Amino acid sequence: MEFSPPVDPHGPSFTMGKAVWLLWGLVFNNSVPVQNPRGTTSKFIVSVWAFFAVIFLASYTANLAAFMIQEEFVDQVTGLSDKKFQSPYSYSPPFRFGTVPNGSTERNIRKNYPDMHQYMVKYHQTGVHDALVSLKTGKLDAFIYDAAVLNYMAGRDEGCKLVTIGSGYIFATTGYGIALQKGSYWKRQVDLAILAIIGDGEMEELEAQWLTGICHNEKNEVMSSQLDVDNMAGVFYMLATAMGLSLITFIWEHLFYWRLRYCFTGVCTGKPGLLFSISRGIWSCIHGVHIDMKKKSSDLDFSPQANMLKLIKSAKQMTHMSALNASRLGSRNAPVTSCTPRDPC
């Protein structure tokens, strides 16, 4: 009974399927049996791929964890028309929010959102400081007020526990003005001074100095952005560079194997090559045998013709020894005859 193996025993052992399985296991960190490559080029690219997988998964996991924590602990509010303000009783417990009465913020809400104003009356605060205390103690979920004041207070909050939403782009987008008498001489002078300050960038410096504070309010805003390719471009550049270096190494290996290795072994010049000398030196060092490296080169012939003659000579010797052993074995097994006077040979 004969058995024909499905795979060529002389073919490559590290197939394309095994390579894909190895890359899959490295990316998802699965403890599955994999076969590692034996070539230098393959080992190099696999090592870089493993480093790429570690950085990519770590970045993605960190971004996902931050997004989930933010979604869980921070209330997302899109504006005064948000469901949290318009239907606070749909949440359990109800969403609590308020403002300081008798101000422009309350008048705006009372005029445009009467139902919302009727609900938030019971959560009105006497001042901004009282509202901040209510937010920290959990008596209030949100405080609606002027953006500049909130940015100033949140930037100087002890512990940086306050978070502003919108930075003036959602609530209280109006600015401040200086009241002057109609037709006043100072109106044009003040306008020109304000425009000059804005043009020189001094207004941004003043805002960063007095409104940002130590908490850096722009970093405390509720923001969530997806992880784009630009955020991971460095890892992909590293992988592409490693692929290029692996290709160069692959070409160098094949060039050395098919073209240069004969010269290193001494076939091209007919003299002992570099690899041969290193091999002899290592062997003599390990076995403690002194080899005279100054032997005449005429005694060592490494040309292809000489190698072929040595091979033919060795084959003849092996054939002669095999024939001699066969004749000796036949002589031992042959019947023994003897001559006697009665039975002459």
C-alpha positions as semicolon CSV with decimal commas, in nm:
position;residue;x (nm);y (nm);z (nm)
1;M;0,000;0,000;0,000
2;E;0,147;0,333;-0,107
3;F;0,068;0,674;0,039
4;S;0,123;0,995;-0,154
5;P;0,160;1,298;0,073
6;P;-0,054;1,596;-0,031
7;V;0,234;1,841;0,015
8;D;0,565;1,830;-0,162
9;P;0,825;1,745;0,107
10;H;1,088;1,942;-0,086
11;G;0,867;2,252;-0,121
12;P;0,864;2,557;0,106
13;S;0,751;2,483;0,460
14;F;0,644;2,843;0,538
15;T;0,348;2,885;0,303
16;M;0,126;3,185;0,235
17;G;-0,146;3,046;0,460
18;K;0,094;3,013;0,752
19;A;0,215;3,370;0,695
20;V;-0,141;3,509;0,705
21;W;-0,216;3,305;1,017
22;L;0,099;3,440;1,187
23;L;0,005;3,802;1,109
24;W;-0,350;3,742;1,230
25;G;-0,225;3,597;1,559
26;L;0,013;3,890;1,618
27;V;-0,255;4,154;1,556
28;F;-0,518;4,001;1,783
29;N;-0,271;3,860;2,037
30;N;-0,420;3,513;2,017
31;S;-0,239;3,224;2,182
32;V;-0,265;3,003;1,875
33;P;0,003;2,768;1,741
34;V;0,198;2,949;1,470
35;Q;0,510;2,870;1,274
36;N;0,782;3,132;1,271
37;P;0,983;3,196;0,954
38;R;1,350;3,105;0,934
39;G;1,472;3,365;0,685
40;T;1,635;3,689;0,795
41;T;1,404;3,903;0,583
42;S;1,091;3,731;0,711
43;K;1,201;3,757;1,073
44;F;1,271;4,129;1,034
45;I;0,933;4,212;0,881
46;V;0,750;3,996;1,137
47;S;0,922;4,183;1,422
48;V;0,822;4,520;1,276
49;W;0,467;4,394;1,223
50;A;0,447;4,289;1,588
51;F;0,564;4,636;1,697
52;F;0,307;4,794;1,464
53;A;0,029;4,577;1,610
54;V;0,120;4,673;1,968
55;I;0,113;5,049;1,897
56;F;-0,200;5,033;1,682
57;L;-0,403;4,830;1,931
58;A;-0,280;5,035;2,228
59;S;-0,381;5,363;2,061
60;Y;-0,718;5,230;1,952
61;T;-0,790;5,083;2,297
62;A;-0,695;5,408;2,472
63;N;-0,913;5,615;2,240
64;L;-1,206;5,376;2,282
65;A;-1,172;5,376;2,661
66;A;-1,164;5,757;2,672
67;F;-1,471;5,776;2,450
68;M;-1,667;5,528;2,663
69;I;-1,573;5,700;2,991
70;Q;-1,671;6,037;2,848
71;E;-2,004;5,904;2,726
72;E;-2,072;5,753;3,066
73;F;-1,985;6,037;3,303
74;V;-2,028;6,359;3,102
75;D;-2,368;6,480;2,986
76;Q;-2,372;6,577;2,620
77;V;-2,569;6,897;2,558
78;T;-2,614;7,045;2,210
79;G;-2,805;7,362;2,298
80;L;-3,112;7,506;2,469
81;S;-3,331;7,291;2,246
82;D;-3,164;6,975;2,374
83;K;-3,389;6,700;2,508
84;K;-3,232;6,729;2,852
85;F;-3,367;7,084;2,881
86;Q;-3,697;7,037;2,699
87;S;-3,794;6,702;2,858
88;P;-3,606;6,678;3,188
89;Y;-3,858;6,435;3,338
90;S;-3,774;6,173;3,074
91;Y;-3,451;6,104;3,264
92;S;-3,421;5,925;3,594
93;P;-3,351;6,118;3,806
94;P;-3,478;6,432;3,626
95;F;-3,216;6,660;3,476
96;R;-3,167;6,962;3,707
97;F;-3,055;7,296;3,568
98;G;-3,097;7,663;3,651
99;T;-2,959;8,015;3,616
100;V;-2,940;8,345;3,805
101;P;-3,280;8,521;3,798
102;N;-3,346;8,875;3,674
103;G;-3,076;8,857;3,409
104;S;-3,051;8,851;3,031
105;T;-3,014;8,472;3,030
106;E;-3,338;8,419;3,221
107;R;-3,526;8,671;3,005
108;N;-3,411;8,495;2,690
109;I;-3,523;8,154;2,819
110;R;-3,855;8,289;2,949
111;K;-3,929;8,447;2,612
112;N;-3,827;8,158;2,381
113;Y;-3,877;7,849;2,603
114;P;-4,163;7,913;2,849
115;D;-4,204;7,548;2,952
116;M;-3,833;7,518;3,018
117;H;-3,838;7,838;3,222
118;Q;-4,131;7,716;3,430
119;Y;-3,938;7,398;3,520
120;M;-3,606;7,563;3,604
121;V;-3,751;7,829;3,837
122;K;-3,718;7,595;4,136
123;Y;-3,347;7,551;4,062
124;H;-3,260;7,923;4,036
125;Q;-2,939;8,031;4,210
126;T;-2,873;8,353;4,396
127;G;-2,532;8,400;4,232
128;V;-2,256;8,240;4,029
129;H;-2,060;8,121;4,333
130;D;-2,368;7,953;4,481
131;A;-2,430;7,782;4,146
132;L;-2,075;7,646;4,138
133;V;-2,117;7,506;4,489
134;S;-2,444;7,339;4,385
135;L;-2,272;7,183;4,084
136;K;-1,991;7,040;4,294
137;T;-2,221;6,905;4,565
138;G;-2,456;6,739;4,315
139;K;-2,759;6,961;4,377
140;L;-2,744;7,089;4,019
141;D;-2,658;6,912;3,692
142;A;-2,609;7,218;3,469
143;F;-2,583;7,592;3,514
144;I;-2,680;7,824;3,227
145;Y;-2,510;8,162;3,227
146;D;-2,290;8,399;3,031
147;A;-2,004;8,223;2,850
148;A;-1,730;8,469;2,950
149;V;-1,814;8,440;3,319
150;L;-1,833;8,060;3,305
151;N;-1,500;8,033;3,123
152;Y;-1,339;8,258;3,381
153;M;-1,477;8,061;3,677
154;A;-1,404;7,719;3,524
155;G;-1,048;7,821;3,438
156;R;-0,979;7,910;3,802
157;D;-1,175;7,633;3,966
158;E;-0,987;7,449;4,240
159;G;-0,936;7,093;4,120
160;C;-1,056;7,176;3,766
161;K;-1,380;6,981;3,814
162;L;-1,600;7,214;3,610
163;V;-1,660;7,160;3,239
164;T;-1,796;7,421;3,000
165;I;-1,986;7,330;2,685
166;G;-1,955;7,526;2,363
167;S;-1,718;7,803;2,482
168;G;-1,972;8,067;2,386
169;Y;-2,075;7,908;2,058
170;I;-2,394;7,757;2,204
171;F;-2,498;7,989;2,490
172;A;-2,452;8,364;2,531
173;T;-2,287;8,441;2,200
174;T;-2,339;8,815;2,243
175;G;-2,045;9,031;2,343
176;Y;-1,995;9,331;2,571
177;G;-2,015;9,700;2,485
178;I;-1,926;10,039;2,632
179;A;-2,215;10,282;2,669
180;L;-2,143;10,636;2,548
181;Q;-2,358;10,940;2,484
182;K;-2,496;10,963;2,130
183;G;-2,263;11,167;1,910
184;S;-1,981;11,144;2,163
185;Y;-1,628;11,236;2,057
186;W;-1,490;10,922;2,223
187;K;-1,694;10,676;2,017
188;R;-1,460;10,677;1,717
189;Q;-1,152;10,682;1,939
190;V;-1,273;10,377;2,134
191;D;-1,365;10,192;1,812
192;L;-1,021;10,252;1,663
193;A;-0,849;10,144;1,985
194;I;-1,050;9,820;2,000
195;L;-0,978;9,742;1,634
196;A;-0,606;9,806;1,692
197;I;-0,602;9,573;1,991
198;I;-0,778;9,300;1,795
199;G;-0,547;9,342;1,495
200;D;-0,230;9,319;1,706
201;G;-0,347;9,001;1,880
202;E;-0,355;9,166;2,222
203;M;-0,718;9,066;2,270
204;E;-0,630;8,698;2,237
205;E;-0,347;8,739;2,487
206;L;-0,580;8,908;2,736
207;E;-0,837;8,634;2,688
208;A;-0,576;8,363;2,743
209;Q;-0,447;8,543;3,053
210;W;-0,777;8,624;3,225
211;L;-1,032;8,377;3,090
212;T;-0,833;8,056;3,041
213;G;-0,673;8,011;3,381
214;I;-0,474;7,713;3,500
215;C;-0,732;7,456;3,394
216;H;-0,703;7,540;3,023
217;N;-1,071;7,554;2,955
218;E;-1,041;7,456;2,593
219;K;-0,915;7,115;2,704
220;N;-1,206;7,065;2,942
221;E;-1,468;7,102;2,675
222;V;-1,682;6,803;2,592
223;M;-1,530;6,688;2,265
224;S;-1,503;6,352;2,096
225;S;-1,326;6,288;1,768
226;Q;-1,271;5,963;1,587
227;L;-0,927;5,812;1,540
228;D;-0,832;5,901;1,181
229;V;-0,550;5,769;0,967
230;D;-0,361;6,096;1,022
231;N;-0,336;6,016;1,393
232;M;-0,170;5,682;1,312
233;A;0,036;5,795;1,011
234;G;0,367;5,747;1,190
235;V;0,300;5,378;1,253
236;F;0,209;5,319;0,889
237;Y;0,521;5,505;0,775
238;M;0,729;5,280;0,999
239;L;0,563;4,970;0,851
240;A;0,622;5,092;0,495
241;T;0,988;5,165;0,573
242;A;1,030;4,818;0,721
243;M;0,878;4,663;0,409
244;G;1,126;4,855;0,193
245;L;1,422;4,746;0,407
246;S;1,297;4,386;0,399
247;L;1,281;4,399;0,019
248;I;1,638;4,530;0,003
249;T;1,753;4,254;0,240
250;F;1,568;3,996;0,032
251;I;1,742;4,110;-0,289
252;W;2,081;4,114;-0,114
253;E;2,033;3,760;0,017
254;H;1,952;3,625;-0,329
255;L;2,238;3,820;-0,487
256;F;2,480;3,684;-0,230
257;Y;2,353;3,326;-0,264
258;W;2,360;3,310;-0,643
259;R;2,655;3,540;-0,724
260;L;2,884;3,629;-0,435
261;R;2,901;3,323;-0,212
262;Y;3,135;3,143;-0,455
263;C;3,383;3,428;-0,435
264;F;3,372;3,424;-0,055
265;T;3,450;3,051;-0,056
266;G;3,747;3,097;-0,293
267;V;3,604;2,949;-0,612
268;C;3,648;3,270;-0,812
269;T;4,014;3,331;-0,726
270;G;4,133;2,976;-0,665
271;K;4,251;3,070;-0,314
272;P;4,094;3,013;0,028
273;G;3,811;3,260;0,064
274;L;3,707;3,471;0,359
275;L;3,436;3,231;0,476
276;F;3,675;2,936;0,447
277;S;3,939;3,114;0,655
278;I;3,687;3,214;0,922
279;S;3,550;2,859;0,935
280;R;3,897;2,708;0,976
281;G;3,984;2,961;1,245
282;I;3,669;2,886;1,445
283;W;3,719;2,510;1,409
284;S;4,082;2,526;1,522
285;C;3,988;2,749;1,817
286;I;3,717;2,511;1,937
287;H;3,917;2,189;1,894
288;G;4,251;2,334;2,002
289;V;4,426;2,238;1,678
290;H;4,684;2,464;1,518
291;I;4,644;2,503;1,143
292;D;4,923;2,654;0,940
293;M;4,747;2,925;0,738
294;K;5,070;3,005;0,546
295;K;5,048;2,690;0,339
296;K;5,128;2,742;-0,024
297;S;4,830;2,818;-0,236
298;S;4,950;2,563;-0,496
299;D;4,861;2,285;-0,250
300;L;4,504;2,412;-0,227
301;D;4,326;2,424;-0,559
302;F;3,970;2,553;-0,538
303;S;3,898;2,580;-0,909
304;P;3,584;2,410;-1,049
305;Q;3,798;2,166;-1,252
306;A;3,991;2,058;-0,945
307;N;3,674;2,014;-0,745
308;M;3,525;1,798;-1,022
309;L;3,838;1,581;-1,038
310;K;3,830;1,534;-0,662
311;L;3,465;1,436;-0,679
312;I;3,531;1,179;-0,955
313;K;3,826;1,041;-0,762
314;S;3,617;1,006;-0,448
315;A;3,342;0,831;-0,645
316;K;3,592;0,583;-0,791
317;Q;3,730;0,509;-0,446
318;M;3,382;0,450;-0,310
319;T;3,300;0,219;-0,603
320;H;3,623;0,026;-0,555
321;M;3,561;-0,013;-0,182
322;S;3,204;-0,131;-0,244
323;A;3,323;-0,393;-0,495
324;L;3,595;-0,509;-0,258
325;N;3,350;-0,547;0,030
326;A;3,109;-0,739;-0,193
327;S;3,382;-0,982;-0,303
328;R;3,488;-1,043;0,055
329;L;3,131;-1,108;0,160
330;G;3,085;-1,353;-0,131
331;S;3,398;-1,543;-0,045
332;R;3,275;-1,593;0,310
333;N;2,941;-1,735;0,199
334;A;3,087;-1,970;-0,076
335;P;3,094;-2,353;-0,002
336;V;3,429;-2,493;0,112
337;T;3,575;-2,793;-0,085
338;S;3,867;-3,017;0,011
339;C;4,075;-3,271;-0,181
340;T;4,133;-3,628;-0,050
341;P;4,323;-3,929;-0,192
342;R;3,997;-4,103;-0,266
343;D;3,834;-3,792;-0,414
344;P;4,096;-3,591;-0,599
345;C;4,020;-3,228;-0,693
